[in-house]
Amino acid sequence: MKERTIVQCIVGFLAAVLILATGNTDLIYVGASLLFFGICIAYAEWCERL
Amino acid sequence: MNAAALGWIQLALYLGLLLLITKPLGLYLLQVLDVRGRTWLDPLWKPAERLTYRLCGIDPEKEQHWKQYTISMLIFSIFTMLVTYVILRLQAFIPLQHLLNPQAFPGLADHLAFDTAASFTTNTDWQSYGGESTMSYFSQMVALTGQNFFSAAVGIAIAAALVRGIARHCADTVGNFWVDLVRIIYYLLLPFCVVFALFLISQGMIQNFKPYDAAALTEKETVQVAKTDASGNPVKDAQGNAVMVPQVVDTQTIPEGPMASQIAIKMLGTNGGGYTNANAAHPFENPTPFSNFIQMLSIFAIPSALTYYLGRMVKSPGHGWSVWAAMALLFLAGFFVCWHYEALGNPILTQLGVDPADGNMEGKEVRFGITNSALFATITTDASCGAVNSMHDSFTPLGGLVPLFNIELGEVVFGGVGAGLYGMLVFVIVAVFIAGLMVGRTPEYLGKKIQSFEVKMSMLVLLVLAIDILGFTAWACVSDWGKAGLNNQGPHGFSEMLYAYSSVTGNNGSAFAGLTASTYWYDTTLAFGMLIGRFLMIVPIMAIAGSLAAKRLIPAGPGSFPVSGGTFTFLLIGTVLLVGALNFLPALALGPVVEHFLMWSGKLF
């Protein structure tokens, strides 16, 4: 679980860097939307553990 | 008969009719929100429902754990949000432009498309654009109207899941999101909206695909407009001010389009996003006093019926009615304050010779007057609708405080479809917890112990509300991008910023106007305000649903706190007001309250 989270974070970070490097605002907005919903899913996991 | 008497009659009629439709519509919801429920629309929709399940691979008998339910909702929401974004960006390239985009509107700017997509996905319908001058018919019909249906259905589905969680015991599941979504759209929203749209057309609302008309003005007008260079940029003088040139206006553009089909779900689904920039103040979008009355009634119809659904589901109809009574009393209190201050008028205008008997008519449609404007403003901000038939920015400071505070209470006074009920149930848990503390017993709610998990989740919901509103407002207040958008200074300018972030967090969507929000910073921060205000609240609410569903029932004893009756209703009202006041009174004091005192000492902003 921990390894999977680390790999996901690295992949997410690299994707974000790639998107920002293109400077394409469409990609940035779409990427930010996907990231937000990813955070929501992680938030649900966190809520369950509280 | 004077206007005040007519206002009282209309209020009585409004509340009476609302009360009258609550039970039958609630009973209908019981059938719609049950996969085995039967409705009079079964012969029409059952085959379509079955086909939808088969095509989408949905097993209607298979229920979901709260987390599966939530993730399904999140996946559906992100998918529809991205589709909306793409449509808005590419509206100039959709086929059949002569029919679906006769005004040849270009695609929306990226930040505006993002803001609008987030706005309609979250049932907010905040609009940083004028609908009739920005959106193609295709965008209005498919992207925006589609989202009006989807976001409303999502809200009702979440409320249904929470109510199931309360009603069940020792259960792992809270329903199936996909089944709820399909049934709400097929059996509730679509049929009711067809009938409603036909009614609106009967009142004079338009529904066509014609290009816009142009009408010659009987009285030409000369206006000052900013001079632009060859590339369309404003020309500035040596001091950096825009150079203005006179322009003669001799024609008026009359918008056309598929309006009634969008307005029906806009009101019934408490979406609120106007087809036109003037929203329900536009004569096409709200043609008659009767259409105005029915539109107001439609905003509260489903949220009101959901309280009856709650009572029946938890086998305590009195509980449902107590929640309804708390909502109704909060609504009445807000309306009376707003009505009073709007009827009182503006003392500075009175000094200039305006008859004070007319009240504050600035920014109001003369067709609707003070009472209907105050009533509409209170209803639309109690519910997270956001449609407007008057400009809230032009209300007196304390008249405008009411819509603002309504939103900041968390949109729980009937509230948005579904969102109002699940928001109010969070306050119910807090109220029960407070009552438990007062009598020194473990809090119970309908035979279930309220423990630390439910209280933590409730607090998360309330913290998200406060942090989202106050955090973004504070950021805008101290930022150049925030101040650059202001058209009014002083406490009124602050109120405009506070209203904007309150509106998006509460998923209301109405604006105090006066704020130039169609910029990269505003559009982006407002969009995230909406997403946070919607989804970061839904997740802990669904966690509460799952937790309550898994609990065992405890038989009611002499120490159990009754959740129906007057004591509970007033405790609930007190809890809502106390949380709202503790969170937001300091900010309100800096905005509308200061402005009120300054207005009475002769200063306007």
Boltz contact constraints between the chains, C-beta under 6 A:
constraints:
  - contact:
      token1: [A, 25]
      token2: [B, 110]
      max_distance: 6.0
  - contact:
      token1: [A, 26]
      token2: [B, 110]
      max_distance: 6.0
  - contact:
      token1: [A, 29]
      token2: [B, 114]
      max_distance: 6.0
  - contact:
      token1: [A, 36]
      token2: [B, 531]
      max_distance: 6.0
  - contact:
      token1: [A, 37]
      token2: [B, 74]
      max_distance: 6.0
  - contact:
      token1: [A, 37]
      token2: [B, 78]
      max_distance: 6.0
  - contact:
      token1: [A, 40]
      token2: [B, 74]
      max_distance: 6.0
  - contact:
      token1: [A, 40]
      token2: [B, 535]
      max_distance: 6.0
  - contact:
      token1: [A, 41]
      token2: [B, 71]
      max_distance: 6.0
  - contact:
      token1: [A, 43]
      token2: [B, 539]
      max_distance: 6.0
  - contact:
      token1: [A, 44]
      token2: [B, 67]
      max_distance: 6.0
  - contact:
      token1: [A, 44]
      token2: [B, 70]
      max_distance: 6.0
  - contact:
      token1: [A, 44]
      token2: [B, 539]
      max_distance: 6.0
  - contact:
      token1: [A, 47]
      token2: [B, 539]
      max_distance: 6.0
  - contact:
      token1: [A, 47]
      token2: [B, 540]
      max_distance: 6.0
  - contact:
      token1: [A, 47]
      token2: [B, 543]
      max_distance: 6.0
  - contact:
      token1: [A, 50]
      token2: [B, 456]
      max_distance: 6.0
